[in-house]
Amino acid sequence: MVSIVLKVLVALIAIAVLVLAIGLSGASFFLWPTNLSDQALKITPEVLAELQKLKEERKFGEDKKTFYPGAPNEAIRASAQASVDVIIQSLVTELPANPRRSVVLSTFKRALSGLERHDSEERDQFLIYLERIMSIVGVTNSGELLNVWRYGFPYGWFQRA
């Protein structure tokens, strides 16, 4: 009896260590699915115009609402803005032909995998822009993709519990 309990305990600890290692290493982001709970989106000319308006906006400057001090210098600001603008342009191009939530999330995932060079403040600001994009196109949640990218774990699952 003690042997079985000990084996179960060791197995649970091993699973916990594995989950922690996968989360901290960033591997969970690359494994995270973008097509679960897929849904059709209503992409109208107005939606595309809103995306274009966001694309034309100057990004990564000081934002007092979110306490973001702005990018440390113009080169970082311009690089971060270009990354968001590429996402928006990709969605403007892809969504009319394939208006799906999975298209939005897979576009985010491709772009986010290259943003590790930015500081935490810029990463947090990226999330704000991605949430604005989601709001414009009608995606209500990222299926924890954004939490997994930023923190390594689907923390939203724990908040609902």
C-alpha positions in Angstrom: 0.0 0.0 0.0 2.8 2.4 1.0 4.6 1.5 -2.2 1.6 2.5 -4.4 1.1 5.8 -2.6 4.8 6.5 -2.9 4.8 5.7 -6.7 1.7 8.0 -7.2 3.4 10.8 -5.2 6.6 10.5 -7.2 4.6 10.5 -10.5 2.7 13.6 -9.4 5.9 15.4 -8.5 7.5 14.4 -11.8 4.4 15.7 -13.7 4.6 19.0 -11.8 8.3 19.4 -12.5 7.7 18.7 -16.2 4.9 21.2 -16.5 7.0 23.8 -14.7 10.0 23.1 -17.0 7.9 23.3 -20.1 6.3 26.6 -18.9 9.5 28.3 -17.8 11.4 27.2 -21.0 8.8 28.7 -23.3 8.1 25.4 -24.9 4.5 25.6 -24.0 4.0 28.6 -26.2 5.3 26.8 -29.3 3.1 23.8 -28.5 0.0 25.9 -27.7 -2.9 25.3 -30.2 -4.4 28.2 -32.1 -7.3 26.4 -33.7 -9.3 25.2 -30.7 -12.7 26.8 -30.3 -12.3 28.3 -33.7 -15.1 30.5 -34.9 -16.0 32.6 -37.9 -15.5 36.3 -37.7 -17.6 39.1 -39.3 -14.9 41.1 -41.2 -16.6 44.1 -42.8 -15.1 47.1 -44.5 -15.6 49.0 -41.2 -13.5 46.4 -39.3 -10.7 46.7 -41.9 -10.9 50.4 -41.7 -10.5 50.2 -37.9 -7.5 47.9 -38.3 -6.0 50.4 -40.8 -6.6 53.3 -38.3 -4.8 51.3 -35.6 -1.9 50.6 -38.0 -1.5 54.3 -38.8 -1.4 55.2 -35.1 2.0 56.0 -33.5 2.7 53.2 -31.0 4.9 52.6 -28.0 5.0 56.2 -26.9 4.1 57.1 -23.3 0.7 55.9 -22.3 -0.5 57.3 -19.0 -3.6 55.1 -18.9 -1.5 52.0 -18.7 1.5 53.6 -16.9 3.7 52.7 -19.8 6.6 55.2 -19.9 7.2 54.7 -23.6 10.0 52.8 -25.4 13.5 53.6 -24.1 14.6 55.1 -27.4 13.3 55.8 -30.9 14.9 52.7 -32.4 13.2 50.4 -30.0 9.9 52.2 -30.4 10.1 52.0 -34.2 11.0 48.4 -34.1 8.2 47.5 -31.8 5.7 49.5 -33.8 6.8 47.8 -37.0 6.2 44.4 -35.4 2.6 45.4 -34.5 2.0 47.0 -37.9 3.2 43.7 -39.6 0.6 41.8 -37.6 -2.1 44.3 -38.6 -1.2 44.2 -42.3 -1.1 40.4 -42.3 -4.6 40.4 -40.8 -5.9 43.0 -43.2 -4.6 40.8 -46.0 -5.7 37.4 -44.7 -9.0 37.9 -42.9 -11.2 38.9 -45.8 -10.5 35.6 -47.5 -10.4 33.5 -44.3 -12.3 35.3 -41.5 -11.5 32.9 -38.6 -10.4 33.3 -35.0 -7.6 30.8 -35.7 -6.2 33.0 -38.4 -5.9 35.9 -35.9 -4.3 33.7 -33.2 -1.9 32.0 -35.6 -0.8 35.4 -36.9 -0.2 36.5 -33.3 1.7 33.3 -32.6 4.0 33.7 -35.6 4.8 37.3 -34.7 5.2 36.8 -30.9 7.8 34.1 -31.3 10.2 36.8 -32.6 9.5 39.4 -29.9 11.7 37.9 -27.2 14.3 40.6 -27.6 12.1 43.3 -26.2 12.0 44.3 -22.6 9.1 43.4 -20.3 7.5 46.8 -20.6 7.3 46.5 -24.4 6.0 43.0 -24.2 3.2 44.2 -21.9 2.4 47.0 -24.4 2.4 44.4 -27.2 -0.3 42.6 -25.4 -2.4 45.8 -25.1 -2.2 46.3 -28.9 -3.0 42.6 -29.5 -6.1 42.9 -27.3 -7.1 46.0 -29.2 -6.8 44.1 -32.5 -8.9 41.2 -31.0 -11.5 43.7 -29.9 -11.7 45.2 -33.4 -12.0 41.9 -35.2 -14.4 40.3 -32.7 -12.2 37.7 -31.0 -13.3 37.6 -27.4 -10.3 35.7 -26.0 -6.9 34.3 -27.0 -7.5 30.8 -25.6 -4.7 31.6 -23.2 -2.2 32.1 -26.0 -1.2 35.5 -24.8 -0.7 34.4 -21.2 1.3 31.4 -22.3 3.5 33.7 -24.4 4.0 36.3 -21.7 4.2 34.2 -18.6 4.7 30.6 -19.7 1.4 29.3 -18.2 -2.3 29.6 -18.9 -3.0 31.7 -15.8 -6.5 32.4 -16.9 -7.4 28.8 -16.2 -6.5 29.4 -12.5 -8.5 32.6 -12.3 -11.7 30.8 -13.3 -11.3 28.1 -10.8 
